């Protein structure tokens, strides 16, 4: 399995499990920033999807970093 998948998607699934499907993060955002449920849901979704978006956008950049360290064989 590609190490980029492990590096980005494992924290995503850990966050999902720890936050009970995103509800914990959504309530935290609502209480900390004093926003309603709509904006809190949007912000929580962005926080939870950040690893997946970063994986999709930066595969080439990560390859440039990892190839010199020879981490592609892991």
C-alpha positions in Angstrom: 0.0 0.0 0.0 1.2 3.5 -0.8 2.6 5.3 2.2 0.8 8.5 1.2 -2.5 6.6 1.7 -1.5 5.5 5.1 -0.1 9.0 6.1 -3.3 10.8 5.1 -6.2 8.4 5.3 -5.4 6.7 8.6 -5.7 10.0 10.6 -8.9 10.7 8.7 -10.5 7.5 9.9 -9.2 7.9 13.4 -10.8 11.4 13.5 -14.0 10.0 12.3 -14.1 7.2 14.9 -13.0 9.5 17.8 -15.5 12.2 16.8 -18.4 9.7 16.4 -18.9 10.4 12.7 -18.0 14.1 12.9 -20.7 15.1 15.5 -18.0 15.7 18.2 -16.0 18.0 15.9 -19.2 19.8 14.8 -20.3 20.5 18.3 -16.8 21.6 19.3 -16.7 24.1 16.3 -20.2 25.4 17.2 -19.3 25.9 20.9 -15.8 27.4 20.3 -16.7 29.8 17.5 -20.3 30.5 18.4 -21.7 29.7 15.0 -24.9 27.9 14.2 -25.3 24.3 13.1 -25.0 25.1 9.3 -21.6 26.8 9.4 -20.3 24.4 12.1 -21.2 21.4 9.9 -19.4 23.0 6.9 -16.3 23.8 9.0 -16.2 20.3 10.5 -16.6 18.7 7.1 -13.6 20.7 5.8 -11.5 19.6 8.9 -12.4 16.0 8.4 -11.8 16.0 4.6 -8.5 17.9 4.8 -6.4 14.7 4.6 -8.2 13.4 1.6 -8.0 16.8 -0.2 -4.3 17.1 0.6 -3.7 13.6 -0.8 -5.5 14.4 -4.0 -3.8 17.8 -4.6 -0.3 17.0 -3.5 0.7 13.6 -4.8 3.3 15.0 -7.1 4.7 17.3 -4.5 4.9 14.4 -2.0 6.7 12.2 -4.6 9.3 14.9 -5.1 9.9 14.9 -1.3 9.8 11.1 -0.8 11.8 9.8 -3.7 15.1 11.3 -2.5 14.6 9.6 0.9 13.7 6.3 -0.9 10.5 5.9 1.1 8.6 4.5 -1.9 9.8 1.0 -1.1 7.9 0.9 2.2 
